Amino acid sequence: MTKQIHLAAHFPGVNNTTVWSDPGSGSQLDFDSFRHLAQTAERGKFDFFFLAEGLRLREAKGRIHDLDVVGRPESLTVLSALASVTTHLGLAATVNSTFNEPYEVARRLATLDHLSGGRAAWNVVTSFDAFTGENFRRGGFLHESDRYTRAEEFLRTARELWDSWAPDAVVADPESGRFLRPGGVTPFRHRDRHFDISGLFNVPRGPQGHPVIIQAGDSEDGREFAASSADVIFSRHSRLEEGRTFYRDVKRRLAAYGRRHDDLKILPAVTYVLGDTDAEAAERAAEIRRAQVSPQTALYFLEGVWGRDLTGYDPDGPLPDLEPNLDEGVSKGDAQFPRDRGAVAAKWRAIAEEKNLSIRELVIEVGVPQTFIGTPRSVADEIDHFVQTDAADGFIFVPHLTPGGLDDLVDKVVPLLQEKGVFRADYTGPTLRDHLGLAPRPLAPRPLAPRTEEIS
């Protein structure tokens, strides 16, 4: 059976992959940039528009790392504004479960779901370090084994809040003078290790029941959390065989939670580069990669692994003779640097020696690979092959330019996927759950509210 492909768009601008120096690059902060990319994605009939979020600017050697382009605007604020200039496109916000509270997040997401007519999604993430925690009153950080425990309890609590309103709670009957159905809104009470809250939720149930839940973790705990609770996984496995292995592993976990194969969509983050010929596309892709890994970026990545200030080293020269300093690092707030830095440094040195690579060439070599490179036809064929052979259910495209980075994909590749019959010609429903082929979230069993606590 031919699978339908799911496509989503990621707004760039929070790391070195955004080539802000390109003549075609615009602002990473002006609303027109968000609007252009979102409306391009909607013109391409994409499922949703995705915003990442960071809660602290990264630092290198005690200074702000200037590749956090412009900073990181708050996701739900931007998406609420985009709800007014789009009609079908899903709106996915990254919101941290380590340094937020369930009532506030549930309220903001339910509001976005109402404002957008059922297009809200929540990418549930956790924070890994005390450096980020310094921005918050609670401070500190959670051990990795506790981060997902809190995230699971956070999501469970938010769902209890959304389910405290029945779908038909609002009757607004002028003849009887009653606005709410008796028993339509019940008190919530949640007490566990991380949360102890009670009261009445103040936003009616949204059009989707619950916003779509996205999860991006790749650890054992992260995969299990996704299998139990998520609707979409934002995966990093963009190579074919790695994608198939990840796909099989996560999909097999669903049955343990009473879920079906199609209840969870796996969407890797990917890039694309087009050309009139495959050779032209490959040449352009190499130019983009060198722009993404500037000399200062190459040193930054090597310092992150070596744990040393390498300012005096030539990025276009060989790796330093120094051994890594495993006791401390020079970078803060960057989750992409490995914990087993000694093993990674040894691997990188072996690759550099085998291929005679400079520092910059090495960082390009070991970085996240570019995904789809070729003519529009060859890229469309490769996208389809990836999905039809169960390496993914679709893709989240991360362009290297803001805001026009999706224009070529939508104009040249999407029509070919539609021609193949593997991608929609138009939206078939108003909500993001409709786009993803997911059923509305059912209402959990609700105890009858005591009469003294009913809203009337």
C-alpha positions in Angstrom: 0.0 0.0 0.0 1.4 3.4 -1.0 2.0 5.7 2.0 1.1 9.3 2.0 4.0 11.6 2.9 3.8 14.1 5.7 5.8 17.4 5.4 6.6 20.1 8.0 8.7 23.2 8.1 11.2 24.3 10.7 12.0 28.0 11.1 15.8 28.3 11.1 17.8 30.8 13.1 19.1 29.3 16.4 22.3 27.7 15.3 25.1 27.7 12.7 23.1 26.0 10.0 21.4 29.4 9.3 23.6 31.2 6.8 22.8 34.7 7.9 25.6 36.1 5.8 24.0 35.0 2.5 22.7 37.9 0.3 19.3 36.1 0.3 19.1 36.0 4.1 16.6 38.2 5.9 15.8 38.9 9.5 15.4 36.0 12.0 13.2 38.2 14.2 10.9 40.3 12.0 7.3 39.0 11.8 7.4 39.2 8.0 10.1 36.4 8.1 7.9 34.1 10.1 4.9 35.0 8.0 6.7 34.3 4.7 8.0 30.9 5.7 4.7 29.8 7.2 2.6 30.9 4.2 5.1 29.2 1.9 4.6 26.0 3.9 0.9 26.4 3.8 1.0 27.0 0.0 2.9 23.7 -0.2 0.1 22.0 1.9 2.5 21.1 4.7 1.2 19.6 7.9 2.7 22.1 10.3 5.2 24.9 11.0 7.7 24.2 13.8 9.5 26.6 16.1 12.4 25.5 18.2 13.2 27.3 21.5 16.1 27.8 23.7 15.9 29.3 27.2 19.4 30.6 27.4 22.0 31.9 24.9 25.0 29.6 24.6 28.4 30.8 25.7 31.9 30.0 24.6 34.9 31.0 26.7 32.7 33.3 28.8 31.1 35.2 25.9 27.8 34.9 24.1 28.1 32.5 21.2 27.1 34.8 18.3 25.8 32.0 16.2 22.6 32.0 18.2 21.2 34.4 15.6 19.3 37.2 17.1 18.3 35.1 20.1 15.3 32.9 20.5 11.8 34.5 20.5 9.1 32.9 22.6 7.3 30.3 20.4 3.7 30.5 21.4 3.7 34.3 21.0 4.9 34.0 17.4 2.5 31.2 16.6 -0.5 33.0 18.0 0.3 35.9 15.5 0.8 33.4 12.7 -2.7 31.9 13.4 -4.2 35.1 12.0 -2.3 34.9 8.7 -2.7 31.2 8.0 -5.8 29.0 7.7 -4.8 25.3 7.7 -1.2 25.1 8.6 -0.5 23.4 12.0 1.4 25.5 14.5 4.0 23.6 16.6 5.6 25.3 19.7 8.6 24.0 21.6 7.8 24.4 25.3 10.2 23.2 28.0 8.8 20.8 30.7 11.7 21.3 33.1 11.3 25.1 33.7 7.6 25.7 33.2 4.4 24.7 35.1 1.5 22.5 33.7 -1.4 24.9 34.4 0.3 27.8 32.5 1.4 25.7 29.5 -1.9 23.9 29.2 -3.7 27.3 29.3 -1.5 28.8 26.6 -1.7 25.8 24.3 -5.5 25.5 24.7 -5.7 29.2 23.8 -3.6 28.6 20.6 -5.8 25.7 19.7 -8.9 27.9 19.9 -7.4 30.9 18.1 -6.2 28.7 15.2 -9.3 26.5 14.9 -7.5 23.3 16.0 -4.0 23.6 14.7 -1.9 23.7 17.9 1.0 21.3 18.6 3.4 21.1 21.5 7.0 19.8 21.2 7.7 18.6 24.7 11.4 19.1 25.6 13.5 18.9 28.7 16.6 20.8 29.8 19.8 19.1 30.6 22.0 21.5 32.5 22.3 23.8 35.5 23.6 26.6 33.2 20.1 27.0 31.8 18.6 26.6 35.2 20.3 29.8 36.4 17.7 31.8 34.5 14.9 30.4 36.7 14.0 30.8 40.3 14.0 27.1 40.9 17.5 26.9 39.5 19.6 23.8 39.3 18.8 21.0 36.9 17.3 17.5 36.9 19.3 14.4 36.6 18.7 12.7 33.2 16.8 9.9 34.9 14.4 12.5 36.4 13.9 14.7 33.3 11.6 12.3 31.5 9.8 11.5 34.7 8.9 15.1 35.2 8.0 15.4 31.4 5.7 12.5 31.6 4.0 13.8 34.8 3.9 17.3 33.2 2.1 16.0 30.1 -0.2 13.8 32.2 -1.2 16.8 34.3 -1.8 19.0 31.3 -4.1 16.4 29.8 -6.1 16.2 33.0 -6.6 20.0 32.8 -7.7 19.8 29.2 -10.1 16.9 30.0 -11.6 18.8 32.9 -13.9 20.5 30.4 -16.4 18.3 28.6 -16.7 18.9 24.8 -20.3 20.2 25.3 -19.6 22.1 28.5 -20.6 25.5 26.9 -24.3 25.6 26.1 -24.8 29.4 26.1 -28.6 29.1 26.2 -30.1 32.6 26.4 -33.6 31.2 27.2 -32.5 29.5 30.4 -29.8 32.0 31.1 -27.3 29.1 31.6 -23.9 29.4 29.9 -22.4 26.1 31.1 -23.9 22.7 31.3 -24.1 21.4 34.9 -21.2 19.1 35.5 -19.5 20.1 32.2 -16.5 21.5 34.1 -15.1 19.5 36.9 -12.3 20.4 39.4 -8.9 18.9 38.9 -6.6 17.5 41.6 -3.1 16.3 40.7 -0.5 15.3 43.3 2.7 13.4 42.4 6.4 13.8 42.9 6.7 17.0 40.9 3.3 18.7 41.0 0.7 19.3 43.7 -2.1 21.4 42.1 -5.9 21.7 42.3 -8.6 24.0 41.2 -10.6 24.7 38.0 -9.1 25.1 34.6 -10.2 28.3 32.9 -10.1 27.5 29.1 -12.7 25.3 27.4 -11.6 22.1 25.6 -10.0 22.9 22.3 -11.1 21.8 18.8 -8.6 18.9 18.8 -9.4 17.8 22.3 -5.7 18.0 23.0 -3.0 19.7 20.9 -0.8 17.3 18.9 2.2 16.2 21.0 5.6 16.1 19.5 8.7 14.6 21.1 12.3 14.8 20.0 14.3 12.7 22.4 16.5 9.8 21.2 17.6 8.1 24.4 16.0 5.0 25.7 13.7 7.0 28.0 12.9 9.4 25.1 11.9 6.6 22.8 9.7 5.1 25.5 8.1 8.5 26.3 7.3 9.0 22.6 5.8 5.5 22.2 3.6 6.0 25.2 2.5 9.6 24.8 3.6 11.4 21.5 1.8 11.8 18.2 4.9 12.8 16.3 8.7 12.2 16.8 11.1 14.9 15.5 13.8 12.4 14.7 17.5 13.1 13.9 17.9 9.9 11.8 18.1 11.3 8.3 20.1 8.5 6.7 18.2 5.7 5.1 19.5 2.7 7.1 19.6 4.5 10.4 16.1 5.8 9.7 14.8 2.3 9.1 16.4 1.0 12.3 15.0 3.8 14.4 11.6 3.5 12.7 11.3 -0.3 13.5 12.5 0.2 17.1 10.0 2.9 18.0 7.0 1.5 16.1 7.4 -1.9 17.8 7.1 -0.2 21.2 3.6 1.2 20.5 1.7 -2.1 21.1 2.8 -2.1 24.8 0.7 1.0 25.3 -2.3 -0.2 23.3 -1.4 2.0 20.3 -1.5 1.3 16.6 1.3 1.6 14.1 -0.1 4.8 12.6 -0.8 6.5 15.9 2.8 7.9 15.9 4.4 9.7 13.0 8.2 9.7 12.7 9.5 12.8 10.9 13.3 13.3 10.7 14.8 16.7 10.4 16.2 17.1 6.9 17.7 19.6 4.5 17.6 19.9 0.7 19.7 21.5 -2.1 18.4 21.7 -5.7 20.2 22.1 -9.0 19.5 21.7 -12.7 21.8 18.7 -12.6 22.9 16.5 -9.7 26.5 17.7 -10.1 25.3 21.4 -9.9 23.3 20.5 -6.7 26.3 18.8 -5.2 28.6 21.8 -5.9 26.0 24.2 -4.4 25.6 21.9 -1.3 29.4 22.0 -0.7 29.3 25.8 -0.8 26.4 25.9 1.7 28.2 23.5 4.0 31.4 25.7 4.0 29.2 28.8 4.8 27.6 26.9 7.7 30.9 25.8 9.1 32.9 29.1 9.1 36.4 29.1 10.5 35.2 30.4 13.9 32.4 27.7 13.9 34.9 25.0 13.2 37.0 26.0 16.2 33.9 26.3 18.4 32.9 22.7 17.6 36.4 21.4 18.2 36.7 23.3 21.5 33.4 21.8 22.6 34.9 18.3 22.3 38.5 19.1 23.3 37.4 21.2 26.3 40.2 23.7 25.6 40.6 27.2 24.3 42.0 26.7 20.8 42.0 30.3 19.7 45.6 30.2 18.4 45.0 27.2 16.0 44.4 27.6 12.3 41.0 26.2 11.3 42.4 25.3 8.0 45.4 23.5 9.6 45.7 20.1 11.3 44.1 19.1 14.6 46.0 20.2 17.8 48.5 17.8 19.3 46.9 18.5 22.7 44.8 15.8 24.4 41.3 16.7 25.4 40.7 18.2 28.8 37.9 15.9 30.1 37.5 17.6 33.5 36.0 20.8 32.2 34.8 22.5 29.0 34.8 26.0 27.5 31.3 26.0 26.2 28.0 26.3 28.1 24.4 25.6 27.1 25.0 23.5 24.0 23.4 20.1 24.2 25.0 18.8 21.0 28.5 18.3 22.6 28.9 14.7 23.7 29.5 13.5 27.2 32.0 10.9 26.2 34.3 13.6 24.8 37.4 11.4 25.1 36.0 8.7 22.8 34.7 11.3 20.3 38.0 13.1 20.2 39.8 9.8 19.5 37.4 9.0 16.7 37.7 12.5 15.2 41.5 12.3 15.3 41.4 8.9 13.5 39.1 10.3 10.8 41.3 13.4 10.3 44.5 11.3 10.0 42.9 8.8 7.6 41.5 11.4 5.2 44.2 14.1 5.9 41.5 16.7 7.0 42.0 20.1 8.5 40.0 21.2 11.5 37.3 22.8 9.3 37.2 19.9 6.9 36.8 17.5 9.8 33.9 19.4 11.4 32.2 19.4 8.0 32.9 15.6 7.6 31.5 14.6 11.1 28.6 17.1 11.1 25.0 16.3 10.5 24.8 15.2 6.9 22.9 17.2 4.2 20.0 15.0 3.2 18.4 15.5 -0.2 20.7 16.9 -2.9 19.9 16.8 -6.6 17.5 17.8 -9.3 13.8 18.4 -8.3 13.0 15.0 -9.8 15.7 13.0 -8.1 14.9 14.7 -4.7 11.2 13.9 -5.1 12.1 10.3 -5.9 14.4 10.0 -2.9 11.9 11.5 -0.5 9.3 9.0 -1.7 11.7 6.1 -1.5 12.6 7.0 2.1 9.0 7.0 3.2 7.8 4.0 1.2 10.6 1.8 2.6 9.7 2.7 6.2 12.6 4.9 7.1 10.1 7.7 8.0 6.5 8.8 7.7 7.7 12.2 6.3 10.1 15.0 7.0 10.6 18.3 8.9 12.6 20.5 6.5 15.1 22.8 8.0 16.2 25.4 5.4 19.5 27.2 5.6 18.0 30.6 4.6 15.4 32.8 6.3 12.8 33.4 5.1 12.9 32.1 1.5 14.5 28.8 2.2 11.5 26.7 1.3 10.5 28.4 -1.8 12.2 26.1 -4.3 11.0 23.0 -2.4 7.4 24.1 -2.6 7.6 25.3 -6.2 9.7 22.5 -7.7 9.5 19.3 -5.6 6.0 19.3 -4.0 4.3 19.3 -7.4 6.3 16.2 -8.3 5.2 14.4 -5.1 1.6 15.4 -5.9 2.1 14.0 -9.4 3.2 10.7 -7.9 0.0 10.6 -5.8 2.0 10.4 -2.5 1.2 13.9 -1.2 -2.0 15.8 -0.8 -3.2 18.2 -3.5 -5.2 20.1 -0.9 -6.0 20.0 2.8 -8.9 17.6 3.6 -9.8 18.9 7.1 -9.3 22.0 9.3 -7.2 20.6 12.1 -3.6 19.4 12.5 -4.9 16.0 13.6 -6.8 15.8 10.3 -3.5 16.6 8.4 -1.6 13.9 10.3 -4.4 11.3 10.0 -4.9 11.2 13.7 -8.2 10.8 15.5 -9.3 13.5 17.9 -8.0 12.9 21.4 -10.9 11.1 23.3 -12.1 12.5 26.6 -10.6 10.6 29.5 -13.2 9.2 32.0 -14.3 12.0 34.3 -15.6 11.7 37.8 -18.8 13.5 38.6 -18.0 16.9 40.2 -19.5 17.6 43.6 -22.4 20.0 43.3 -20.7 22.6 45.5 -17.8 22.8 43.1 -19.6 23.0 39.8 -19.4 26.1 37.7 -22.8 27.5 37.0 
